[in-house]
Amino acid sequence: MQIYSSISELRKALLYHRNTKNTIGFVPTMGALHKGHLSLIEASKRENELTVCSIFVNPIQFNNASDLEKYPKVLEHDILMLESVACDILFHPSVTEMYPYGKPALQLDFGYQNTILEGKFRPGHFSGVGIVVAKLLNIVQPTRVYFGQKDFQQCLVVKQMVDEMSFPVDVVIIDIAREPNGLAMSSRNERLSPTERNKASIIFKCLVEASTELLKADFENIRRKIMANFRDQTIQLEYLEVLDYESGKLVEVIQKNKKYVICIAAFLNEVRLIDNVVVNT
Ligand code: AMP
């Protein structure tokens, strides 16, 4: 695997592939790689001639300084993981390489998505995500870019940006990889003890239960039941909402023959976990 930390060196290396009309798949990450990330790389490997992964812990998307400080950084481990799936190129820039003039003055406002769920609870988060994804897409200029369904709303804002600003790239969404107990794989799980990881599996169990009751019960009752379950386990619910899969808008009334996503965010011992399930009614 070739490793670059300089934008100009990476661009030079990619020029050859673009000139030979090779398709380029791109997987942006923040590192501390797990099997979920690898499933994105594997999808890119299947669908493209060249796969580029980036590892960059993007400071401007963190609205909480301690979350940024505690974000796991394990580059040696990540390189071994990427080599195990034969990733072709790793781009691993420093903060000054990406933001030589300091924090960008530019801000991106995604309208409605900024007012709900992650947009509401993490002010400035999507602006930071949008800016780094736009920069990375301009640097790599891939044929396809891969994101995980785990960050469903992130997929929505990236698609919005790509559509509204006509980025020449296909956005591909990959299913959530889970631990055997159902817990969605996440770099933040590194901060949980084995007992806490077991405890956190209740998040997915509650989502599954909510999905089976979605058409039958009032959603407010479902939410109340889940909150009670969480309280027993000392997990704090931040939000539990249903979105229309197509429009990405919050829904109050559940209808038959539609596709929804139930999204959740919860804290376990100061570690913020998100998850979601897709439901076809
Ligand atoms: P991150 O390093 O957390 O920014 O994630 C990089 C990419 O991997 C994002 O598109 C995430 O949605 C995706 N991802 C993270 N966790 C999972 C998972 N458990 N399954 C599938 N994709 C994931």
Residues whose N, C-alpha, C, O or C-beta is under 5 A from the ligand:
A	BS01	AMP	P28 T29 M30 G31 G36 H37 Y146 F147 G148 Q149 K150 D151 I174 D175 I176 A177 A184 M185 S186
